[in-house]
Amino acid sequence: MPNSPASRLVPFVERLLGGSLPVGLRTWDGVRAGPPDAPTVVLRNRRALRRLLYAPGELGLARAYVSGDLDVEGDLADGFRRIWALSRSGAARGAKLGPREWAEAARIAVGLGVVGPPPKPPAEEARLSGKLHTLLRDKSAIAHHYDLSNAFYQLLMDESMAYSSAYWTSDEDGYDLEQAQRDKLELICRKLGLRPGMRLLDVGCGWGSLLVHAAKHHGVQAVGITLSAEQLQHIRGRLAQHDLEDRVEVRRQDYRELTDEPFDAVASIEMGEHVGEENYPEYTRTLYRMLKPTGRLVLQQMSRGAVAPGGGAFIERYIAPDMTMRPLSRTLGHLETAGFEIRDVHALREHYVRTVRAWEKTLEGNWDDVVSLIGESGARVWRLYLVGGALAFEENRMGVDQILAVRSSDAGLSALPATREWS
C-alpha cells in the first residue's frame, strides 16, 4: 500500500541506515513492511511515533514500549540481536539527521498526523532530584528499584532471594536457579574463609541471602546494611523465621555511615554499581577500613566499557538511576589505591546469562501475577530489562566478576592459602 504509514516510514529509515531494516514494522493501519522472517515492531498509534520524535533512540523506544504504544511480535531477544548487529556494523552510528533529513522527517510527521505536544513519560520513569550521590538522593535511587514490591521479587527470584549472578556448576537436569544461587553463596563464604565465631559485614545486603547462609552454614556473627526499607523489613522477618536474630544484625544504613570496629571478612555483592565514580574511592577506603589485618573482601560487581557506563538511557531512567559501571581494570585500581592486595579475579559473565534468563522465564510464566503486583507498564519494564540484560552479558557488552582482595598486615602477611581452596 504505497500511501500507508509503513510504506512512508521504512524507506526513510533505511536511507538513514544505509541498508535494510533488520526488523519488520506494522503501523496502526495494519500494514506491515520489512523482512518477513524477523520480529515485528508494532506501532499501535501515532503517539508511538511522537515519543520517538521528541526522544529519538533508546529512550523514546523504551517510553513507547513501556506505555504500550509500541509492541513487538515474535522473539524480543532476536529483535534486540538484529538491532545490536546493525549497531556493531557501524550503520546505525552513521544514521545522523542533518537539515535535509530533519526536513523530510517533519514532512512525514505532518503527513501522518504525528505532530503534537510531547507525550507524558510513563509513571515508571525515575524522577530524582538533588545533587548526585548525596545520601538523600542515593536513598531515593535505591527505593526506586528495590522498594518496588517484596512480593514481586519473591515471585521472580528463588527462595534465597539472591538478586545477583548465580554460580552454575552443573548442566544436569534438575539443577536449577535455586541450587546455583546456593552454590554462589557457598563460593563467597569459602573465598572469605568463614569460620564459626568470625564477624562478617555485608555492604548492600539485599534481601539477606548471604547473611542467612553464612550464619546458618558457617556459624558467623553478621551485620548487613541496606538503604531499602522493603529489604530491611523482609530480612528481619527471615531472621525471625530462621532463629538468627541473636547472630545477625541488619540496619538501614549507608556505607558512609559505618563506624564499627573492624570485621574478619567483608562482602559487597553487586552494590558498588550504585556508588558512583566520584564516591568510589571513599567506598573502597571504607571497605578497607572495616577489615582487620589479613581480613578478606569479596566484591562481586558488574563491569562495562566507556560507552554508556550507566547502562544506557533505559536502564538509567527505569531500572537503576545513577548507576555507574566501569572497566574491571579501573575497579581493581581503586581497590589497590585504597590499600587492598588483589588475590583473585573470577569472571562470571556467562553465569549471568543463565541467571537472567531464569528470571525472564519466571517472569513470562507468571505474567498475570506480575501484572497484578506491579501493573502492566511495570511488567513491560522488567521484560525489556531482563531480555536486554541477558543479551548484554551474552555479547560481552557487560561483564561481572568476583574479586577477592585482602588487607595484608603491616608485615605483608595475607594469611591466604597457597592454593585456591574454594575452587
N, C-alpha and C positions, 0 to 999 in steps of 0.2 A: 504494500500500500504506500505509494510514493509520498503522500502528504501526511502520513501518520507521524506522531511524535518520535517513535523509534527510528523511522527512516530519516528523520532530520538530525537526530542526536548522534547516531552511530557513525556516519561519515565524518562529522565534525570531530568526534573523539578520536577516530582512527587517524585523521590527518595530524592531530596533535601528537599522537603516539608514534606515528611513522610506521604503523603496522596494524594488523588485525586486532580487534577487541578480543581479549582472552576469555571472556565470559559472554553468555547471552544476555540480552536486555529485553524485558517486556514492559511496556508502558501501560498506563491506566486505561487505554482503549482496547487492551487485549492483544495488540500486535507485538510479535517477537522478532528480534533480529540478532545476528551474531552466530557463532558456531553452534551447530545443533547438538553436539555431544558434550557440551560444557554446562556447568551450573548456570542458572538463570537469575540475574538480578531483576527484581520486580519493583518498578516504581508505581506504587498504589495510587498516588495522587500527584498533583502539581506541587504540593508543599514539599515533597521529597527533593525536587529539583531546586526549590527556593532555598532549602537548607544548604545544598551544595553551592548555590550561587553566593551565599553570604559567608560560608565557611568551606572553601574548596579543599578537597583532600580528605584525610583520615577523620578529622573532627566532624565535618559535615556528613560523611557517610555513617559515622557512629551515631550521630544525633538522629539521622533518618531511620536507621535500623532500630535503635532503642525505642523510638516513638511509634514504630510500626508503619511509618510512611514508606519505608523500603523493606523488602524482604528478599530472601534467597531461596530458590527452589533447587533441590539437588544437594550435593555434598558441599557443605560450607567450607570444610578444610580444603577440598580440591579447588574451590574458588580462590581461597587465600593463596594456595600454592601457585596457581596460574598468575595471579597478580604480582606476587613476590618474584616469580621468574621474570616477568616483564620488567620489574624494577631492577633486578640484577643485570639485565641485558643493557641497561642504560637508556632504554627508550623512554621510560617514564620520567627520567631526570631531564630529558630534552623537551618535555611537554610544558613549555613555558608560554604563557599568554602575553603576546605583545599587543600593541594598539589595534592591529588588524584583527587578531583573534578575539580580543575583547569586544570589538565592534560586532563581529559575527555572532559571538555568544549573546550579546544584547539583543540582536535581531531575532535570534532563535527564541530567546526567553520571552520577548514581547509576542512573537507569533504563537507561542504555545500557551500564553496566558499565565506565565510563571511569575512575572514581576509583581512585587508586593512587599509589605514590611517583613523584616526578618522574623521567622517563627521563634517562639519562645523555646529555649533549650529544655529537654526533659528534666523533670524534678530530680532524677538520679544523679545529675551532674553536680560535682562538688563546687561549693562556693565558699572558699576560705578567705579570711581577712587577717590583717595584721602582718607583722614582719616575719619573713621566712624563718622557720625553725626556732621560734620562741617557744617557751613551754606551753603557752595557751594555744598557739596555732598547731603545734605538734599534737596536742590532745584532740583538737578538732579533726586533724587529718586522720589520726588513728580511729577516732569514733566513726568517721565516715565509712570506713571499711569494716572494722572489726565489731562495731556495735550494731551491725545490720540486724542480726537475729540469731540468738544461740540455737533456736530450733532449726533454722536453716542450715547452719554449719553442722549441727548434729546429723541432719539428713544427708548432707553432702559428703562428710568425712567418715572415717572408720571410728570404731569405738574409742580409740585413744585420743581422738580429736587432734591429731598431729597435722598441722597446717604448714607443711614444708615437704621437700622432696623425700620420698621414701628410699629405701635401700633394698633393691630387688636381688635376692640371692638364689633364686630358683625360677625355672621355666615350667615346672611340673604343674599338672592340673591340680586345682585346689589351692595353690599358693596364690594368695590374694593381697590386696592393698593392706588389710589389717596386719597380716604377718610381715609384709615388707616394712611397714611403719615400726613394728616391734623390733625388727632387725636393725632399723636405723637408730632407734633409741638405745638399743644394746651396744651398737657400734660406738656411739658417742660416749657411753659410760665406760667402755673398755679403753677408748683413747684417752679419757680423762684419768684412768687408773683408779676409779672409785672403789673405796673400801668402807666397811662399817665404821661409823663414827666421824667420817670426814664431813666437812661443810662444803656445800655446793651452792653457787649463785647462778641463777638462770636470768639473764638480762633480756627481757622481752619474752616472757614465758608462755605466751599464747594461752591456750586453754588447759595448760598444766600437764601435758603429756610426759615431758621429760621429768618434771618434779615427781610425779606419781611413780613413774617407772624406776627412777633412781632411788627413791625412798623405799619402795616395796622390794626391789630385787637386789639392791646394793647397800642398803642399811645406812644411807647418809642422812644428815640433817640438811635441809634445803631451804633456801629463800628464793622466791621468784618475784619479779617486778613486771608490771604491765601498766599501760596507760588506759586500757579499755575497761570501762565499768562492767560491761557484759561478761568479759572474760573473768574478771575478779569474782563476780557472783557465781559463775559456773565452777571455777576452781574450788571455791570454798565448799560448794556442795559435794564435789568429788572427794575432797579431803575428809569430809564427814562420812561419806559412803565407804571409804577405804580405811577409816580409823587412823588417819595420818595427821590429824590436827596438831598433835604434840611434836611432830617431826618435820612438818613443812609449814612455812610461813609465806603468805602471799600478800603483796602490797600493791596499791595503785600509786606508782612512783616512777619518776623519770630517772634515767641513768645519771643525770647531772645532780641528782639529789642524794646519791648514795654516800653514806658516811660510815658504814660498818667497818669493823675490824676485818683484816684480810681473810679470804676463804682459801680452802685447799684446792678448789677447782672452780672454774667459771665456764659457762656455756652461753652462747648468744646465737640462736638459730634463726636465720633469715629475719633479723631485726635491724641489722646495720644498714639495710637499704633505706630505712626511714630516717636516718640520722642527718643526711645532707653532707655535701662535700665540705662546706665551711666548718661544720662541727665535728667532722670525722676524727681529726686529731684529738679533740677532747674525749671523744668516745673511746678511742684506743688507749689513751692515757688512763682513763677510768678503769677499763678492763685490767690494765697492768697494775694499777694501784690496789685493786680489790683482791689481788692474788698474793699469797705467801711466796717467799723464795722457793723455787722448784715446783711451784704450782703450775698446772696446765690449763690452757684455754683451748676450747673447740669453738671455732667460729664457722658457721655454715652461712654462705652468702652468695647471692646471685651476682653475676658479672655481665658487663656489656661494654661494647666499644664506645668510641667518642660520639657516634651518631645516636641521638635520642637516648641520652643517659637516664631519663625518667621513664623510658618505656614507650614514648610516643604520646600523641595527643589524646587518644582514647584512654590509655592507662592513667595518664596524669589527671584527666578530668573525671573519670568514672570509677576507677579502682583504687589507686594509691596516690593521691595528690601529694606533691612534694617529695616523692620517692626519687632517689639517686642511685644509679649503678655506675660502676667504673670497671676498667680492665682489672683483672686479677693482680697484675704486677703492681698497680698503684695501691691496692688494698694491702698487699704484702709490705710495700714501702711504708705505709702508715703504721703498720704493726711494728716494724723494725725501728722506726723513729721513736715510737713510744717505749722501746726497750726490750721488746719480745725477741726471742730466738725462734725462727721458723723451723719446725722439725718435720712437717709432713703436709703435703697438699694432695687432696684426694678429689678428683673430678667426678661429679655425679650427673653430668648433663643428660646422658641417655636415661638415667633413672628418673629424671624429672618428666621426660616424655611419657613414660609409663604411668607415673603418678597422676599427671594432669589428665591423661586420657581415662584413667579410672574414675576421677572426679566427674569428667564430662559424661561418661556412661551413666553414672549415678544420677546426674542432673537430668539427662534426657529420659531415663527410665522412671523418674519421679516428677515429670514436668508439671503435672496438675497440682501436686503437693507444693512444689517450689513456687508456682504462681500464687497459690493461696497464702504462702508465707511472706513473699516479698513483692508480689504483683507481677503482671505481665512484663512491664518495662524492666523491672529488676531482673527477672529471669532472662530476658534478652541480653542484658548487660553481661550476665555471667556466661551465657552461651558464647558470646563474642570473646570474652576474656579467656575462657578455657580452650576454645578451638584455636585462637590466635596464639595463646601461650604455648601450647604443645608444639605448634609448628615452629615457633621461635627457637625453642630448645632443639628440636629435630634438625633445623637448618643451621645451627650454630650461630644464630644471631644473639642468643643469650646463653650463658653458662651458669653453673652453680658448683661450688667447691666446699669441701670441709677442710679447714685449715687447722692444724694442730700447732700450737705455739707454747712456749714455756717461759716463765720468768726465772731465768737462771739465777743462782746465788751470786753473791759478790765475788766468790772464788771461781765462778764459771760452772758450777755443778748444775746439771739439768735433772739428775735423778731419773732419767728415762732409760728403759731397757735398751740393750744393744740391738735387738731385733724388734720388728713390728709385731707385738704380741696380739694386737687386735685383728690382724689380717686373717 
